[in-house]
Amino acid sequence: MSVGLFNRAVAAAMPFVPRSLVWRFSRRYIAGVGLEDAYRTVGELNALNCSATIDVLGEDSTDLEQVQSAVDLYLEAIRDIHAKSLQCGISIKLSELGLRFDVERCREAVRTLIASAADHGSFVRIDMEDSSVTSVTLDVYREMRREFDNVGIVIQSCLRRSEQDIAELMDEGPTDVRVCKGIYIEPEEIAFVEPDEIRSSFNSLLEQLCDGDARRVAIATHDPALVEHAETLIEKLDVKEDRYEFQMLLGVAGNLRRDLVARGHPLRVYVPFGDRWYAYSMRRLRENPNIAGHVVSNLLSRA
Ligand SMILES: Cc1cc2nc3c(=O)[nH]c(=O)nc-3n(C[C@H](O)[C@H](O)[C@H](O)COP(=O)(O)OP(=O)(O)OC[C@H]3O[C@@H](n4cnc5c(N)ncnc54)[C@H](O)[C@@H]3O)c2cc1C
């Protein structure tokens, strides 16, 4: 059986796997269910010379109550991060803040969070979701950066439009971008599907940002080939430390992370937490069955 088929089969079987077993896999990638879990993890990362960004798990809110509780949790986190002097920002998903049913409420929520983060010396990264919301997400970012300095966006190298998006963003104003491959499976008409095409796009977008005048670039990958290319580029273009950082997910590629920190690169870890961890894990699996391969190897290595 091919690896792809195997991963799809495992992903299809996942809903029948007991929650407790899914938690065994998920806990490596998720700080826990509450804010205190997130602070503890961030504190540990800070002690290892890594900054962090926390993400309240949840997406596709369906009513205003869910939006408000996400906003409240993030506001509490922003205050606590400041009070505890943690090196940590926040990452938000617009669909969690109501994008899919009330764009105005979503904008208001985003503005509230960025304003509070600005008051507390913190930073807000707007995560990028699937291609149905790319344009509106970029528009919200454009609107926010007109008012605030402490906001950044994400660009996915799998999307064919990304080069154009970056060119326009940089033409229009100060741009702070996290580049990643993109986790959502997208149709071939709008997306690169071959791993090498996605890698090559990642490398050229990074060059476009570093060589142009992007204010800051976050290099979000665990792919050793991309990390190596990025390190070479940083050296070649003499990109200063206040203009870039590497970013990795909690629980992934620990050795590579430690190597990068040891070589003196700024590195931030993405720390998801919250009681919606189960829905999050299942959704990720449905969207991208390749993650199922990681699930199985993780379960086996812990057995
Ligand atoms: C900080 C950060 C923020 C991100 N934000 C977004 C976003 O806003 N929108 C979006 O669409 N995507 C986001 N992603 C996900 C990203 O798009 C990729 O899907 C993910 O990083 C895997 O791609 P990779 O470059 O690491 O390469 P891959 O080739 O997928 O992975 C390289 C190696 O890393 C390991 N690995 C990678 N991912 C995992 C995992 N989940 N579990 C266990 N091992 C793993 C494996 O060993 C793999 O062989 C983010 C990723 C990071 C690191």
The ligand as an SDF file (V2000), in Angstrom:
LIG
                    3D

 53 58  0  0  0  0  0  0  0  0999 V2000
    4.6120   28.1710   13.2550 C   0  0  0  0  0  0  0  0  0  0  0  0
    3.7240   27.6080   12.1820 C   0  0  0  0  0  0  0  0  0  0  0  0
    2.5590   28.2470   11.8600 C   0  0  0  0  0  0  0  0  0  0  0  0
    1.7470   27.7630   10.8380 C   0  0  0  0  0  0  0  0  0  0  0  0
    0.6460   28.4830   10.4710 N   0  0  0  0  0  0  0  0  0  0  0  0
   -0.0850   28.0500    9.4190 C   0  0  0  0  0  0  0  0  0  0  0  0
   -1.1640   28.8350    8.9170 C   0  0  0  0  0  0  0  0  0  0  0  0
   -1.4780   29.9280    9.4150 O   0  0  0  0  0  0  0  0  0  0  0  0
   -1.8650   28.3370    7.8650 N   0  0  0  0  0  0  0  0  0  0  0  0
   -1.5470   27.1370    7.2740 C   0  0  0  0  0  0  0  0  0  0  0  0
   -2.2060   26.7590    6.3030 O   0  0  0  0  0  0  0  0  0  0  0  0
   -0.5490   26.3790    7.7490 N   0  0  0  0  0  0  0  0  0  0  0  0
    0.1910   26.7980    8.7910 C   0  0  0  0  0  0  0  0  0  0  0  0
    1.2270   26.0340    9.2460 N   0  0  0  0  0  0  0  0  0  0  0  0
    1.3850   24.6460    8.7580 C   0  0  0  0  0  0  0  0  0  0  0  0
    2.2610   24.5840    7.5260 C   0  0  0  0  0  0  0  0  0  0  0  0
    1.5830   25.1590    6.4490 O   0  0  0  0  0  0  0  0  0  0  0  0
    2.6170   23.1430    7.1740 C   0  0  0  0  0  0  0  0  0  0  0  0
    1.4660   22.4030    6.9540 O   0  0  0  0  0  0  0  0  0  0  0  0
    3.4280   22.4130    8.2460 C   0  0  0  0  0  0  0  0  0  0  0  0
    4.3720   23.2670    8.8220 O   0  0  0  0  0  0  0  0  0  0  0  0
    4.1820   21.2440    7.6390 C   0  0  0  0  0  0  0  0  0  0  0  0
    5.0510   21.6980    6.6300 O   0  0  0  0  0  0  0  0  0  0  0  0
    6.6420   21.7030    6.7620 P   0  0  0  0  0  0  0  0  0  0  0  0
    7.1590   22.9000    6.0450 O   0  0  0  0  0  0  0  0  0  0  0  0
    7.0500   21.5740    8.1620 O   0  0  0  0  0  0  0  0  0  0  0  0
    7.1210   20.4930    5.8780 O   0  0  0  0  0  0  0  0  0  0  0  0
    6.7400   18.9340    5.9120 P   0  0  0  0  0  0  0  0  0  0  0  0
    7.4860   18.3400    4.7780 O   0  0  0  0  0  0  0  0  0  0  0  0
    5.2800   18.7390    5.9930 O   0  0  0  0  0  0  0  0  0  0  0  0
    7.3540   18.4800    7.2660 O   0  0  0  0  0  0  0  0  0  0  0  0
    8.7500   18.3270    7.4590 C   0  0  0  0  0  0  0  0  0  0  0  0
    8.9470   17.3540    8.6130 C   0  0  0  0  0  0  0  0  0  0  0  0
    8.4290   17.9410    9.8050 O   0  0  0  0  0  0  0  0  0  0  0  0
    7.6890   16.9940   10.5590 C   0  0  0  0  0  0  0  0  0  0  0  0
    6.3030   17.4900   10.7080 N   0  0  0  0  0  0  0  0  0  0  0  0
    5.7240   18.4710   10.0170 C   0  0  0  0  0  0  0  0  0  0  0  0
    4.4720   18.7120   10.4660 N   0  0  0  0  0  0  0  0  0  0  0  0
    4.2520   17.8440   11.4730 C   0  0  0  0  0  0  0  0  0  0  0  0
    3.1710   17.5870   12.3520 C   0  0  0  0  0  0  0  0  0  0  0  0
    2.0330   18.3030   12.3040 N   0  0  0  0  0  0  0  0  0  0  0  0
    3.3180   16.6170   13.2800 N   0  0  0  0  0  0  0  0  0  0  0  0
    4.4550   15.9170   13.3790 C   0  0  0  0  0  0  0  0  0  0  0  0
    5.5170   16.1110   12.5770 N   0  0  0  0  0  0  0  0  0  0  0  0
    5.4310   17.0560   11.6420 C   0  0  0  0  0  0  0  0  0  0  0  0
    7.7810   15.6870    9.8580 C   0  0  0  0  0  0  0  0  0  0  0  0
    8.8650   14.9650   10.3950 O   0  0  0  0  0  0  0  0  0  0  0  0
    8.1150   16.0690    8.4310 C   0  0  0  0  0  0  0  0  0  0  0  0
    8.8240   15.0700    7.7930 O   0  0  0  0  0  0  0  0  0  0  0  0
    2.0870   26.5430   10.2120 C   0  0  0  0  0  0  0  0  0  0  0  0
    3.2700   25.8970   10.5340 C   0  0  0  0  0  0  0  0  0  0  0  0
    4.0950   26.4110   11.4880 C   0  0  0  0  0  0  0  0  0  0  0  0
    5.3830   25.7280   11.7840 C   0  0  0  0  0  0  0  0  0  0  0  0
  1  2  1  0
  2  3  1  0
  2 52  2  0
  3  4  2  0
  4  5  1  0
  4 50  1  0
  5  6  2  0
  6  7  1  0
  6 13  1  0
  7  8  2  0
  7  9  1  0
  9 10  1  0
 10 11  2  0
 10 12  1  0
 12 13  2  0
 13 14  1  0
 14 15  1  0
 14 50  1  0
 15 16  1  0
 16 17  1  0
 16 18  1  0
 18 19  1  0
 18 20  1  0
 20 21  1  0
 20 22  1  0
 22 23  1  0
 23 24  1  0
 24 25  2  0
 24 26  1  0
 24 27  1  0
 27 28  1  0
 28 29  2  0
 28 30  1  0
 28 31  1  0
 31 32  1  0
 32 33  1  0
 33 34  1  0
 33 48  1  0
 34 35  1  0
 35 36  1  0
 35 46  1  0
 36 37  1  0
 36 45  1  0
 37 38  2  0
 38 39  1  0
 39 40  1  0
 39 45  2  0
 40 41  1  0
 40 42  2  0
 42 43  1  0
 43 44  2  0
 44 45  1  0
 46 47  1  0
 46 48  1  0
 48 49  1  0
 50 51  2  0
 51 52  1  0
 52 53  1  0
M  END
$$$$
